[in-house]
């Protein structure tokens, strides 16, 4: 049965950051992630004529003509409409996102969450968490091939999370986190980075497994450091994790250079965040004043953009 639609509806979502556990999470180990509230997505749905029209900074036109790199969004829209038992026509979907694409900040998951929420709202429904996750997973498969699910979980959560495949729980922290994020300006190909690690597992199993195990162990230590509010130890774990990510081959010169700048500017620790091979770095600061100084140094060093904020206990 087709329901009467509201004239206008909006869905929102925020970005995400992986604190520790990149890549090892794909192999069943834990990871720690948190919402990135400074970056958001809004999807607005209203009635239109005939086909579905899609307007965004990435593409404007009929949904049927959307570029291949955005095909996950189109599939997510079609599957959501089918789930809602609604026709795939007569809609105008406007997307506005401040989350840069391909930077490891959860853009694809946040976009999909916002779109699904807006379509449910347009047809007078509210998506249950399981429904939302199932439909968003469709878009994530296009973006990442075989996603761990951490991007969806973190973009959906309002709190730091402990994530292991099939299990997500809120994480307690014993003191405020002061974080700086810097964009290298280079696209991070998550699918390619994950595939490169998989190839490395096959080509150099012993060395690669050792690096993955180390990242898993660091994540366990980081959980304790967060719980105890031991930011000095957490910073050291950031640095150790970065060494493991270098061993996996997912860091590069631009990432390493900005990490070095952050450390010299007084960061307790710094590492890449996300898949690597481009994208962003994350640095742990002593306080907000230190975070601001680190961000300023990173911009001077050529970062495309920086953000700094605190996560309260």
ABEGO torsion letter per residue (X at the ends): XBBBBBABBBBBBBBBBBABGBGAAAAGBBBBBBBBAABBBBBBBBBBBEBBBBBBAABBEBAAABBAAAAAAAAAAAAAAAAAGBBBBGBBBBBBBABBBGAGAGAAAAAAAAAAAAAAAAAGBBBBAAAAAAAAAAAAAAAAGBBAGAAAAAAABABBBBBBBGBBBBBBBABBBBBBBBBAGBBBBAAAAAAAAAAAAAABAAAAAAAAAAAAAAAAAAAAAAAAGBAAAAAAAAAAAAAAAAAAGABBAAAAAAAAAAAAAGBABBBBBEAEGEEBBBBBBABAAAAAAAAAAAAAAGBABBBBBBBBX
